[in-house]
Amino acid sequence: MSPNHHESQGTHLAPDLTLRDYIELFARKRWLLLTVWIVIIGLGTFYTLTRKRMYEASTLLVVASSQKGAATNDPIMSQLGALTASRNVATQVEIVGSPDNLTEAFSQFTVKEQNEGFGPTVSNSARRMPPLWSYRIENKPETDVITVTATSYSPEVAARFANQITRTYLSRDLTNNNATNRAAREFIQRQLGETGKKLAAATAHLANIKRNTTLVSPDGQLLAATQRVYLLKSSVDIAIAGLESSASRMAEIDHQLNQTKEFVPFSSQVQQNPLYAQVASRISSLQGQRAQLVQDFTAESIEVRNIDNTIRIEREDLKHITENILFATMKQANPVWSQLALSWATEKANEVALSAQLAASNRIMENSQSQLLKFPAMARQVDSAARAVAILDQTYTQLSNQYYTFLINENSNVPSGLIVSEARPKFLPVYPKVVPTLILVTIVGFILAVGLALAIDKLDARIHDPAMVEKLTGLVTLSGVPNVAGPDTGNRPIIGSDIGNGHAFLESYRILRNNISFASPDKPIHIIAVTSAGRAEGKTTTSANLAISMGMDGRRVLLIDGDLRRPSLHTVFGIPREIGFTSVVRGQVALEDAIVPTIFDNVFCLPSGPIPPDSTEFLNSEHSRRIVEEASKLYDMVIVDSPPSSGLSDIQVISTFVDGIVLVVSLEGTLRPQLQSTMLTLKQAGAKMLGTVVNRVELKRPGYGYYYSYYYYYQYEEDSKAEGRRGRSKRKRRRGGKGKD
């Protein structure tokens, strides 16, 4: 990968954290995490173990649950329903948990028992309420079972309180039921008396109406009267038809008689036959009697049939009686004429009978029709009175049944519930739940510790791991330098010193040297600048050690102190800075005379010289550029130790006459905003970035060894050898001491 592979990506103002970033974060904050976690677990454990133990006991109660009655519009039954309506289980739960019931149950305990079982109460009154946490009333779904649970500091008191709540409820319920039943019975008894009086009055009124209207069974009587009128109408129609037929036959017989010859008597006398008139009179009387009977009896009744037989006999007799009697001195009857005369007499008798029947039927039918028209009004009176009697009778019956029901309930003394399981003391506390609470405290403590670590890390602007450097800069890491301190160099380890002689430290600069050599295969790099975002991040140490590592490779290297604000290269190598880079640029001394050799092979140093008043303008001069270019011709590599980049414009000027820039980032020292500002400054100047050097890497810290495991391996080998030598020396001293003894 090319060193400037990520150069076009710019900076990332808010890099996304991966799982590995979180792991490294927690590894850095492990002591904070453990401390906060242990403190929270300790506080939670102390709080849990110091809480007062609480115990529970439960009583099971089954309550009666009746089905809801049918709705009624009767006001009396509505009042009864209000008194006797069934109470559902939810209502019973509310009654069991009512303040009156709880207060009465709680008052069964002495003040001492209340204080010992439930703690000091707030109220000093005689009727004190139990604490809200001391009871729980619940109903199991789809059942009539109520669970009464009591909580107390004493298992015995908890069991007694649960049982007492239930017993108090049953006692109060029994008392309330008796009072309700008694009140309902007395109410119904009063209503029963009033309804009885109303029923007697209505019954007498109905009898009166029936007597006045002669209606006993209105429907049956109306049907019979209608049938009677129909029969009378039929009788009238038959009589009219019979009269018409009889008149027609008599006219025909008269015509035939007129055509028939009779003997002319010598002397003759005609008079009405008395017997004929007597029989006709009897037939007319019988027809009137029959019409009267038909009014009261049907045509098929025996009375009507008897009088019909009598009429038929009389008619037969009338046929044989001549209406007129002819007296003659001498006569000779014509048989044909005699037969016609007999037929005429018969028809005449029939006409008389039918006329009498028609007159009687018309008279009776008119009377029946007049009575029939009065039937609806009379029937309505009877029906209204009968319905009033029926309603009052039904109400009286229902009230009577309810009266005896409440009388039985009043005398039975049965409550609405039944205890199926009494509470018994349970000596296993329900609070505090030690194990679940400790588990919860452990989980919550871990979450809070992690949250605190994340919050602190969010507020911490320092860079903690090499991966974050690549995300923020978009540059490759050329090398990671282990965190090694030198004894007398102001915390600046130098290769070749006692502390800086560690293998991992030396190897990190060798890798840096090689990566810079490979950074630009097309154009050789002769001049590089080393800078950092802020102060004290190791840019000067990096410049010096990079020069020493290149010198170890046989190349002649010149270090130029380009930090004309706070130069420090002279302190690293222990050389004077009175004559240096600024002296050469001003022409006060030749370049060769200002360069000072160091104690390291092939490594030379050009100190800063006197500090100019305006370092940026001084570096931007043509003389400065010419001096650096001249130095690059005399040495294989020129390294410019530059000032920090954040907030200063010197590095922008220096970037114009160097082949590349190396950015030093110090873990736990460089701030993210400064690094982002530096990258923005260098990008605006068009600087060619070779990569970054991650300084002060803790190789033994989790996550960092991922990048520098090779160094860590050699460092571990060196430490193991040193430890082995110290161990052998101690064993020799112990063996020597024993020999002397």
Secondary structure, DSSP 8 states (H G I E B T S, - for coil): --TTTTGGG---SS----HHHHHHHHHHTHHHHHHHHHHHHHHHHHHHHHS--BEEEEEEEEE-----------HHHHHHHHHH----HHHHHHHHTSHHHHHHHHTTS-HHHHHHHH---S--SSS----GGGEEEEE-TTSSEEEEEEEESSHHHHHHHHHHHHHHHHHHHHHHHHHHHHHHHHHHHHHHHHHHHHHHHHHHHHHHHHHHHT-SSHHHHHHHHHHHHHHHHHHHHHHHHHHHHHHHHHHHHHHHHHHS-----SSEEEEE-HHHHHHHHHHHHHHHHHHHHHHHS-TTSHHHHHHHHHHHHHHHHHHTS-SEEEEESS----HHHHHHHHHHHHHHHHHHHHHHHHHHHHHHHHHHHHHHHHHHHHHHHHHHHHHHHHHHHHHHHHHHHHHHHHHHHHHH---SEEEEE------S--BS-HHHHHHHHHHHHHHHHHHHHHHHHHH--B--SHHHHHHHH---EEEEEE----TTTTS---TTSSGGG-HHHHHHHHHHHHHHHTS-SSS---EEEEEESSTTSSHHHHHHHHHHHHHHTT--EEEEE--SSS--HHHHHT---SSSHHHHHTTSS-HHHH-EE-SSTTEEEE---S--S-HHHHHTSHHHHHHHHHHHHHSSEEEEE----TT-SHHHHHTTSSSEEEEEEETTTSBHHHHHHHHHHHHHHT--EEEEEEEEE-TTSTTTHHHHHHHHHHHHHHHHHHHHHHHHHHHHHHHHHHHH-
